[in-house]
Amino acid sequence: MTLWTEIKEFFKPLTDKLEWFGKKIQKIVNCLLLLIVYFTSVAFTSILAKIIAKKFLDLKPDKNKSYWIEEESITLPKDEYYRMF
């Protein structure tokens, strides 16, 4: 056996413990960073929406008789429909 393999075998229990500890720390740091990014982006979006009075979910009932939304119909010449797809 060479000196290098003996050194590796001697420090193997220590490196295994450090690797286990590093993976645990990695999970904790990743979770914290993702939480910080998520909550700051949600908070920023919420504040921006309140400033411009944007309602993402229109939950109030409409007082109209129907919920149908009228759209303008556009009629094109037949030449523009030919081989459209």
JOQUI-V663441 format. One record per pair of residues at least 24 apart in sequence whose ideal C-beta (glycine too) atoms are under 6 Angstrom apart, sorted by the first residue. I is the first residue (numbers start at 1). J is the second residue. If there is no record, write none. Layout:
BEGIN
<<I;J> <I;J>>
END
This chain:
BEGIN
none
END
